[in-house]
Amino acid sequence: MTRLRKMILEELQRRNYSAITTRNYLRVVTEFAKHFGKSPDKLGPNELRTYQAYLLTERRLTPGTVVNRVAALRFFFVKTHKRHQFREFLPYPRDRRRLPTVLSQEEVSQLINGAGNLFRRTLLMTLYGTGMRRAELARLKAGDVDSQRMIIRVVEVRDHYARMDVEQRAGGQATMVSRPPGMC
């Protein structure tokens, strides 16, 4: 393991970054160094600017992917090597915001009725009626549903705390009630 790799790995672990983020940041810094054929600590602002342009124009990566790579390079230069002036040479590319497609009531009915079986139909109805994320629904347990009070408790999401309770009001209207981590 090289000295630079050890430095960035220690800094990522010290800040408690996830294993996936650590692996991705190391990969991005390695690709950056290979692109120029030099050690990344020997590269400067001109190479950063050139590399970012290369990712967007020649590799045709989406702005979201480039943002992830910029975050890794910023971490390497700013946090690991304490080169705070490099931050201005690594701007995050702007991504045009796309509005989600809103389905009509007929389209929602077709989608739910087109589900192959009762299980899939229930999943779709729960997602649509509560506004939960797919991962939240996948982690849902029978104990998280309080049918007396018409509440679904969403737990173990990002950062390992309960995000919200979904309350089903009379008339079928679902509302989300945020709960602070200590109140869950």
Rosetta constraint file for C-alpha pairs under 8 A:
AtomPair CA 1 CA 5 HARMONIC 6.41 0.50
AtomPair CA 1 CA 6 HARMONIC 6.49 0.50
AtomPair CA 2 CA 6 HARMONIC 6.17 0.50
AtomPair CA 3 CA 7 HARMONIC 6.19 0.50
AtomPair CA 4 CA 8 HARMONIC 6.29 0.50
AtomPair CA 5 CA 9 HARMONIC 6.01 0.50
AtomPair CA 5 CA 26 HARMONIC 7.37 0.50
AtomPair CA 6 CA 10 HARMONIC 6.04 0.50
AtomPair CA 7 CA 11 HARMONIC 6.22 0.50
AtomPair CA 7 CA 80 HARMONIC 6.83 0.50
AtomPair CA 8 CA 12 HARMONIC 6.10 0.50
AtomPair CA 8 CA 26 HARMONIC 7.69 0.50
AtomPair CA 8 CA 76 HARMONIC 6.55 0.50
AtomPair CA 8 CA 80 HARMONIC 5.88 0.50
AtomPair CA 9 CA 13 HARMONIC 6.15 0.50
AtomPair CA 9 CA 22 HARMONIC 7.13 0.50
AtomPair CA 9 CA 26 HARMONIC 7.72 0.50
AtomPair CA 10 CA 14 HARMONIC 5.92 0.50
AtomPair CA 11 CA 15 HARMONIC 6.30 0.50
AtomPair CA 11 CA 79 HARMONIC 7.71 0.50
AtomPair CA 11 CA 80 HARMONIC 6.41 0.50
AtomPair CA 12 CA 16 HARMONIC 6.25 0.50
AtomPair CA 12 CA 17 HARMONIC 5.50 0.50
AtomPair CA 12 CA 22 HARMONIC 6.37 0.50
AtomPair CA 13 CA 17 HARMONIC 5.95 0.50
AtomPair CA 13 CA 22 HARMONIC 7.94 0.50
AtomPair CA 17 CA 21 HARMONIC 6.29 0.50
AtomPair CA 17 CA 22 HARMONIC 6.35 0.50
AtomPair CA 18 CA 22 HARMONIC 6.14 0.50
AtomPair CA 19 CA 23 HARMONIC 6.12 0.50
AtomPair CA 20 CA 24 HARMONIC 6.14 0.50
AtomPair CA 21 CA 25 HARMONIC 5.98 0.50
AtomPair CA 22 CA 26 HARMONIC 6.19 0.50
AtomPair CA 23 CA 27 HARMONIC 6.20 0.50
AtomPair CA 24 CA 28 HARMONIC 6.16 0.50
AtomPair CA 24 CA 72 HARMONIC 7.84 0.50
AtomPair CA 25 CA 29 HARMONIC 6.27 0.50
AtomPair CA 25 CA 69 HARMONIC 7.55 0.50
AtomPair CA 25 CA 72 HARMONIC 4.85 0.50
AtomPair CA 25 CA 73 HARMONIC 7.63 0.50
AtomPair CA 26 CA 30 HARMONIC 6.13 0.50
AtomPair CA 26 CA 72 HARMONIC 7.89 0.50
AtomPair CA 27 CA 31 HARMONIC 6.13 0.50
AtomPair CA 28 CA 32 HARMONIC 6.12 0.50
AtomPair CA 28 CA 69 HARMONIC 6.14 0.50
AtomPair CA 28 CA 72 HARMONIC 6.53 0.50
AtomPair CA 28 CA 73 HARMONIC 7.32 0.50
AtomPair CA 29 CA 33 HARMONIC 6.27 0.50
AtomPair CA 29 CA 40 HARMONIC 7.13 0.50
AtomPair CA 29 CA 72 HARMONIC 7.03 0.50
AtomPair CA 29 CA 73 HARMONIC 6.35 0.50
AtomPair CA 29 CA 76 HARMONIC 7.47 0.50
AtomPair CA 30 CA 34 HARMONIC 6.17 0.50
AtomPair CA 30 CA 40 HARMONIC 7.93 0.50
AtomPair CA 31 CA 35 HARMONIC 6.02 0.50
AtomPair CA 32 CA 36 HARMONIC 6.86 0.50
AtomPair CA 32 CA 40 HARMONIC 7.02 0.50
AtomPair CA 32 CA 51 HARMONIC 7.42 0.50
AtomPair CA 33 CA 37 HARMONIC 5.82 0.50
AtomPair CA 33 CA 38 HARMONIC 5.45 0.50
AtomPair CA 33 CA 39 HARMONIC 5.54 0.50
AtomPair CA 33 CA 40 HARMONIC 4.99 0.50
AtomPair CA 34 CA 38 HARMONIC 6.74 0.50
AtomPair CA 36 CA 47 HARMONIC 7.98 0.50
AtomPair CA 38 CA 42 HARMONIC 6.74 0.50
AtomPair CA 38 CA 43 HARMONIC 7.29 0.50
AtomPair CA 39 CA 43 HARMONIC 7.09 0.50
AtomPair CA 41 CA 77 HARMONIC 7.95 0.50
AtomPair CA 43 CA 47 HARMONIC 6.13 0.50
AtomPair CA 43 CA 48 HARMONIC 7.67 0.50
AtomPair CA 44 CA 48 HARMONIC 6.43 0.50
AtomPair CA 45 CA 49 HARMONIC 6.18 0.50
AtomPair CA 45 CA 86 HARMONIC 6.62 0.50
AtomPair CA 45 CA 89 HARMONIC 5.89 0.50
AtomPair CA 46 CA 50 HARMONIC 6.13 0.50
AtomPair CA 47 CA 51 HARMONIC 5.89 0.50
AtomPair CA 48 CA 52 HARMONIC 6.16 0.50
AtomPair CA 48 CA 89 HARMONIC 6.85 0.50
AtomPair CA 48 CA 90 HARMONIC 6.86 0.50
AtomPair CA 49 CA 53 HARMONIC 6.29 0.50
AtomPair CA 49 CA 89 HARMONIC 6.52 0.50
AtomPair CA 49 CA 90 HARMONIC 7.07 0.50
AtomPair CA 50 CA 54 HARMONIC 6.08 0.50
AtomPair CA 51 CA 55 HARMONIC 6.21 0.50
AtomPair CA 52 CA 56 HARMONIC 6.42 0.50
AtomPair CA 52 CA 66 HARMONIC 7.49 0.50
AtomPair CA 52 CA 70 HARMONIC 7.81 0.50
AtomPair CA 52 CA 90 HARMONIC 7.86 0.50
AtomPair CA 53 CA 57 HARMONIC 5.89 0.50
AtomPair CA 53 CA 58 HARMONIC 7.78 0.50
AtomPair CA 54 CA 58 HARMONIC 5.14 0.50
AtomPair CA 54 CA 59 HARMONIC 6.34 0.50
AtomPair CA 55 CA 59 HARMONIC 4.92 0.50
AtomPair CA 55 CA 60 HARMONIC 6.15 0.50
AtomPair CA 55 CA 61 HARMONIC 5.86 0.50
AtomPair CA 55 CA 66 HARMONIC 6.86 0.50
AtomPair CA 56 CA 60 HARMONIC 4.84 0.50
AtomPair CA 56 CA 61 HARMONIC 5.35 0.50
AtomPair CA 56 CA 62 HARMONIC 7.03 0.50
AtomPair CA 56 CA 63 HARMONIC 7.33 0.50
AtomPair CA 56 CA 66 HARMONIC 7.23 0.50
AtomPair CA 57 CA 61 HARMONIC 7.72 0.50
AtomPair CA 61 CA 65 HARMONIC 6.18 0.50
AtomPair CA 61 CA 66 HARMONIC 6.47 0.50
AtomPair CA 62 CA 66 HARMONIC 6.37 0.50
AtomPair CA 63 CA 67 HARMONIC 6.04 0.50
AtomPair CA 63 CA 93 HARMONIC 5.80 0.50
AtomPair CA 63 CA 94 HARMONIC 6.74 0.50
AtomPair CA 63 CA 95 HARMONIC 5.66 0.50
AtomPair CA 64 CA 68 HARMONIC 6.58 0.50
AtomPair CA 64 CA 95 HARMONIC 7.02 0.50
AtomPair CA 65 CA 69 HARMONIC 6.53 0.50
AtomPair CA 66 CA 70 HARMONIC 6.01 0.50
AtomPair CA 66 CA 92 HARMONIC 7.73 0.50
AtomPair CA 66 CA 93 HARMONIC 7.23 0.50
AtomPair CA 67 CA 71 HARMONIC 6.11 0.50
AtomPair CA 67 CA 92 HARMONIC 5.54 0.50
AtomPair CA 67 CA 93 HARMONIC 6.50 0.50
AtomPair CA 68 CA 72 HARMONIC 6.44 0.50
AtomPair CA 69 CA 73 HARMONIC 6.28 0.50
AtomPair CA 70 CA 74 HARMONIC 5.90 0.50
AtomPair CA 70 CA 90 HARMONIC 6.37 0.50
AtomPair CA 70 CA 91 HARMONIC 7.56 0.50
AtomPair CA 70 CA 92 HARMONIC 6.67 0.50
AtomPair CA 71 CA 75 HARMONIC 6.08 0.50
AtomPair CA 72 CA 76 HARMONIC 6.27 0.50
AtomPair CA 73 CA 77 HARMONIC 6.17 0.50
AtomPair CA 74 CA 78 HARMONIC 5.53 0.50
AtomPair CA 74 CA 79 HARMONIC 7.40 0.50
AtomPair CA 74 CA 86 HARMONIC 7.46 0.50
AtomPair CA 74 CA 87 HARMONIC 6.30 0.50
AtomPair CA 74 CA 90 HARMONIC 6.91 0.50
AtomPair CA 75 CA 79 HARMONIC 5.03 0.50
AtomPair CA 75 CA 80 HARMONIC 6.48 0.50
AtomPair CA 76 CA 80 HARMONIC 5.04 0.50
AtomPair CA 76 CA 81 HARMONIC 6.47 0.50
AtomPair CA 77 CA 81 HARMONIC 4.99 0.50
AtomPair CA 77 CA 82 HARMONIC 6.32 0.50
AtomPair CA 77 CA 83 HARMONIC 5.52 0.50
AtomPair CA 77 CA 84 HARMONIC 7.39 0.50
AtomPair CA 77 CA 86 HARMONIC 6.70 0.50
AtomPair CA 78 CA 82 HARMONIC 4.68 0.50
AtomPair CA 78 CA 83 HARMONIC 4.81 0.50
AtomPair CA 78 CA 84 HARMONIC 4.90 0.50
AtomPair CA 78 CA 85 HARMONIC 7.84 0.50
AtomPair CA 78 CA 86 HARMONIC 6.74 0.50
AtomPair CA 78 CA 87 HARMONIC 6.80 0.50
AtomPair CA 79 CA 83 HARMONIC 7.64 0.50
AtomPair CA 79 CA 84 HARMONIC 7.96 0.50
AtomPair CA 83 CA 87 HARMONIC 7.97 0.50
AtomPair CA 85 CA 89 HARMONIC 7.70 0.50
AtomPair CA 86 CA 90 HARMONIC 6.71 0.50
AtomPair CA 87 CA 91 HARMONIC 7.20 0.50
AtomPair CA 103 CA 107 HARMONIC 5.73 0.50
AtomPair CA 103 CA 108 HARMONIC 6.17 0.50
AtomPair CA 104 CA 108 HARMONIC 6.27 0.50
AtomPair CA 105 CA 109 HARMONIC 6.13 0.50
AtomPair CA 106 CA 110 HARMONIC 6.17 0.50
AtomPair CA 107 CA 111 HARMONIC 6.11 0.50
AtomPair CA 108 CA 112 HARMONIC 6.17 0.50
AtomPair CA 109 CA 113 HARMONIC 5.88 0.50
AtomPair CA 110 CA 114 HARMONIC 5.77 0.50
AtomPair CA 111 CA 115 HARMONIC 6.69 0.50
AtomPair CA 112 CA 121 HARMONIC 5.62 0.50
AtomPair CA 112 CA 124 HARMONIC 6.12 0.50
AtomPair CA 112 CA 125 HARMONIC 6.72 0.50
AtomPair CA 113 CA 121 HARMONIC 7.01 0.50
AtomPair CA 115 CA 120 HARMONIC 5.64 0.50
AtomPair CA 115 CA 121 HARMONIC 5.19 0.50
AtomPair CA 115 CA 124 HARMONIC 7.99 0.50
AtomPair CA 116 CA 120 HARMONIC 6.51 0.50
AtomPair CA 116 CA 121 HARMONIC 7.31 0.50
AtomPair CA 117 CA 121 HARMONIC 6.18 0.50
AtomPair CA 118 CA 122 HARMONIC 6.02 0.50
AtomPair CA 119 CA 123 HARMONIC 6.32 0.50
AtomPair CA 120 CA 124 HARMONIC 6.22 0.50
AtomPair CA 121 CA 125 HARMONIC 6.12 0.50
AtomPair CA 122 CA 126 HARMONIC 6.04 0.50
AtomPair CA 123 CA 127 HARMONIC 6.17 0.50
AtomPair CA 123 CA 137 HARMONIC 7.82 0.50
AtomPair CA 124 CA 128 HARMONIC 6.05 0.50
AtomPair CA 125 CA 129 HARMONIC 5.78 0.50
AtomPair CA 126 CA 130 HARMONIC 5.84 0.50
AtomPair CA 126 CA 131 HARMONIC 7.90 0.50
AtomPair CA 126 CA 132 HARMONIC 7.83 0.50
AtomPair CA 127 CA 131 HARMONIC 5.51 0.50
AtomPair CA 127 CA 132 HARMONIC 5.48 0.50
AtomPair CA 127 CA 133 HARMONIC 7.19 0.50
AtomPair CA 127 CA 134 HARMONIC 7.23 0.50
AtomPair CA 127 CA 137 HARMONIC 7.29 0.50
AtomPair CA 128 CA 132 HARMONIC 7.75 0.50
AtomPair CA 129 CA 174 HARMONIC 6.40 0.50
AtomPair CA 130 CA 166 HARMONIC 6.38 0.50
AtomPair CA 130 CA 174 HARMONIC 5.89 0.50
AtomPair CA 130 CA 175 HARMONIC 7.32 0.50
AtomPair CA 130 CA 176 HARMONIC 7.62 0.50
AtomPair CA 132 CA 136 HARMONIC 6.23 0.50
AtomPair CA 132 CA 137 HARMONIC 6.52 0.50
AtomPair CA 133 CA 137 HARMONIC 6.44 0.50
AtomPair CA 134 CA 138 HARMONIC 6.25 0.50
AtomPair CA 135 CA 139 HARMONIC 6.45 0.50
AtomPair CA 135 CA 157 HARMONIC 7.88 0.50
AtomPair CA 136 CA 140 HARMONIC 6.35 0.50
AtomPair CA 136 CA 154 HARMONIC 6.51 0.50
AtomPair CA 136 CA 155 HARMONIC 7.37 0.50
AtomPair CA 136 CA 156 HARMONIC 7.77 0.50
AtomPair CA 136 CA 157 HARMONIC 6.47 0.50
AtomPair CA 139 CA 155 HARMONIC 7.79 0.50
AtomPair CA 139 CA 156 HARMONIC 7.61 0.50
AtomPair CA 140 CA 144 HARMONIC 6.49 0.50
AtomPair CA 140 CA 154 HARMONIC 7.01 0.50
AtomPair CA 140 CA 155 HARMONIC 7.65 0.50
AtomPair CA 141 CA 145 HARMONIC 7.43 0.50
AtomPair CA 144 CA 152 HARMONIC 5.64 0.50
AtomPair CA 144 CA 153 HARMONIC 4.95 0.50
AtomPair CA 144 CA 154 HARMONIC 7.06 0.50
AtomPair CA 145 CA 150 HARMONIC 7.58 0.50
AtomPair CA 145 CA 151 HARMONIC 6.03 0.50
AtomPair CA 145 CA 152 HARMONIC 4.52 0.50
AtomPair CA 145 CA 153 HARMONIC 6.40 0.50
AtomPair CA 146 CA 150 HARMONIC 5.66 0.50
AtomPair CA 146 CA 151 HARMONIC 5.10 0.50
AtomPair CA 146 CA 152 HARMONIC 6.14 0.50
AtomPair CA 147 CA 151 HARMONIC 6.52 0.50
AtomPair CA 149 CA 167 HARMONIC 7.87 0.50
AtomPair CA 150 CA 167 HARMONIC 5.85 0.50
AtomPair CA 150 CA 168 HARMONIC 5.21 0.50
AtomPair CA 150 CA 169 HARMONIC 7.36 0.50
AtomPair CA 151 CA 165 HARMONIC 6.35 0.50
AtomPair CA 151 CA 166 HARMONIC 5.40 0.50
AtomPair CA 151 CA 167 HARMONIC 4.48 0.50
AtomPair CA 151 CA 168 HARMONIC 6.20 0.50
AtomPair CA 152 CA 165 HARMONIC 5.56 0.50
AtomPair CA 152 CA 166 HARMONIC 5.00 0.50
AtomPair CA 152 CA 167 HARMONIC 6.60 0.50
AtomPair CA 153 CA 162 HARMONIC 7.51 0.50
AtomPair CA 153 CA 164 HARMONIC 6.36 0.50
AtomPair CA 153 CA 165 HARMONIC 4.45 0.50
AtomPair CA 153 CA 166 HARMONIC 6.39 0.50
AtomPair CA 154 CA 162 HARMONIC 5.73 0.50
AtomPair CA 154 CA 163 HARMONIC 5.97 0.50
AtomPair CA 154 CA 164 HARMONIC 5.54 0.50
AtomPair CA 154 CA 165 HARMONIC 5.87 0.50
AtomPair CA 154 CA 166 HARMONIC 7.60 0.50
AtomPair CA 155 CA 160 HARMONIC 7.58 0.50
AtomPair CA 155 CA 161 HARMONIC 6.09 0.50
AtomPair CA 155 CA 162 HARMONIC 4.04 0.50
AtomPair CA 155 CA 163 HARMONIC 6.26 0.50
AtomPair CA 155 CA 164 HARMONIC 7.60 0.50
AtomPair CA 156 CA 160 HARMONIC 4.69 0.50
AtomPair CA 156 CA 161 HARMONIC 5.29 0.50
AtomPair CA 156 CA 162 HARMONIC 5.80 0.50
AtomPair CA 156 CA 163 HARMONIC 7.90 0.50
AtomPair CA 157 CA 161 HARMONIC 6.20 0.50
AtomPair CA 157 CA 162 HARMONIC 6.59 0.50
AtomPair CA 157 CA 163 HARMONIC 6.75 0.50
AtomPair CA 161 CA 181 HARMONIC 5.65 0.50
AtomPair CA 161 CA 184 HARMONIC 7.69 0.50
AtomPair CA 162 CA 179 HARMONIC 7.03 0.50
AtomPair CA 162 CA 180 HARMONIC 7.74 0.50
AtomPair CA 162 CA 181 HARMONIC 6.28 0.50
AtomPair CA 162 CA 184 HARMONIC 5.89 0.50
AtomPair CA 163 CA 178 HARMONIC 6.17 0.50
AtomPair CA 163 CA 179 HARMONIC 6.32 0.50
AtomPair CA 163 CA 180 HARMONIC 7.62 0.50
AtomPair CA 163 CA 181 HARMONIC 7.76 0.50
AtomPair CA 164 CA 176 HARMONIC 6.28 0.50
AtomPair CA 164 CA 177 HARMONIC 5.40 0.50
AtomPair CA 164 CA 178 HARMONIC 4.32 0.50
AtomPair CA 164 CA 179 HARMONIC 5.40 0.50
AtomPair CA 165 CA 176 HARMONIC 5.79 0.50
AtomPair CA 165 CA 177 HARMONIC 5.22 0.50
AtomPair CA 165 CA 178 HARMONIC 6.46 0.50
AtomPair CA 165 CA 179 HARMONIC 7.22 0.50
AtomPair CA 166 CA 174 HARMONIC 6.49 0.50
AtomPair CA 166 CA 175 HARMONIC 5.68 0.50
AtomPair CA 166 CA 176 HARMONIC 4.53 0.50
AtomPair CA 166 CA 177 HARMONIC 6.23 0.50
AtomPair CA 167 CA 174 HARMONIC 5.58 0.50
AtomPair CA 167 CA 175 HARMONIC 5.32 0.50
AtomPair CA 167 CA 176 HARMONIC 6.24 0.50
AtomPair CA 167 CA 177 HARMONIC 7.27 0.50
AtomPair CA 168 CA 172 HARMONIC 6.22 0.50
AtomPair CA 168 CA 173 HARMONIC 5.86 0.50
AtomPair CA 168 CA 174 HARMONIC 4.43 0.50
AtomPair CA 168 CA 175 HARMONIC 6.53 0.50
AtomPair CA 169 CA 173 HARMONIC 5.28 0.50
AtomPair CA 169 CA 174 HARMONIC 6.04 0.50
AtomPair CA 169 CA 175 HARMONIC 7.55 0.50
AtomPair CA 179 CA 183 HARMONIC 5.88 0.50
AtomPair CA 179 CA 184 HARMONIC 6.23 0.50
AtomPair CA 180 CA 184 HARMONIC 6.86 0.50
